[in-house]
Amino acid sequence: MARVVRFRKVGGPEVLQIDEVDVPPPAKGEVQIRIKAIGLNRAESMFRSGQYLEEPKLPARLGYEAAIAVAAVGPARREG
């Protein structure tokens, strides 16, 4: 299980919630990452509150900038 920050309606910080989601193992040629920290900026605050250039498609997530560690590696891809 992984935790993800989501919001299901626009508003202030009180609309944020932490949900648990299943994360499948990485497929061939993929990696799975573990988020250590996310950065939230003014644009994401505006997005959450409905004041950004585009409307969020709900439920929406925050945290597009992250400090990560590789948690798992899927099987190697064959080139050719």
N, C-alpha and C positions, 0 to 999 in steps of 0.2 A: 504494500500500500504506500501511496505517496500523498502528500498534502499539497493542495493547490489553493491559492487565494482567488476567490471569485466574487462577483456581485451580480445580482439578479434584477436590480433596479438601480437607476442613477440616484446619486445623493452624496452625502458626506461620508466620512470614514466609517460611520455606523452601518453602512450597507455592505461592507466587506465581510466575508465569511470564509472560514477555512473548511474545505471539503476534503474527504479522503477518496482517492481514486485508485483503481487497479492499474498497474503498469505492466504490460507484457514484457517478456525478455526481449532483448534486441534480436532482430532478424539478421539475415546474411548481409554483411556490409554496413551494419548500423552499430552505434554505440549507445549505451544508456548513461545518462549523466545524473549526478547527485548535485542539487543546488545547495550551495553553502550560504549564499546571501543574494538578495535581489536589490536592485537600485530602483527607487521610485522617484520620478521627476515631476516637474510642474505639468508637463503635457499629460502624463498619466493621471494626475489629480484632476485635471480639466476633463479628461476622457471619462473618468468615474462619475463626475458630477454633471455630465451631459453638456459641457461647455466647449468641447473640442471641435475641430473641423468636421469630423465624421461621428456619426452616432454609433454607440456600442451595440453589437448584436448580442443580446442577452441569452444565456449567462455569458459574461465576459470575464477575462482574466487581466491581471496586472503583472508587471515584472518582466519586461522584455530584455533587461540588462541583468546579467547574473555572473556570479563567481561560481565556478563549477569544479567538480572532480569527476573523472570517468569512473563509473560504478561497474560497468560490465561491457564486454565486447562480443558482438555476434560473430558467427562463423565468417571466415574470410571469403571475399568475393573472388571468383575466378575471372581473370582478365582474358579477353580474347574474343 
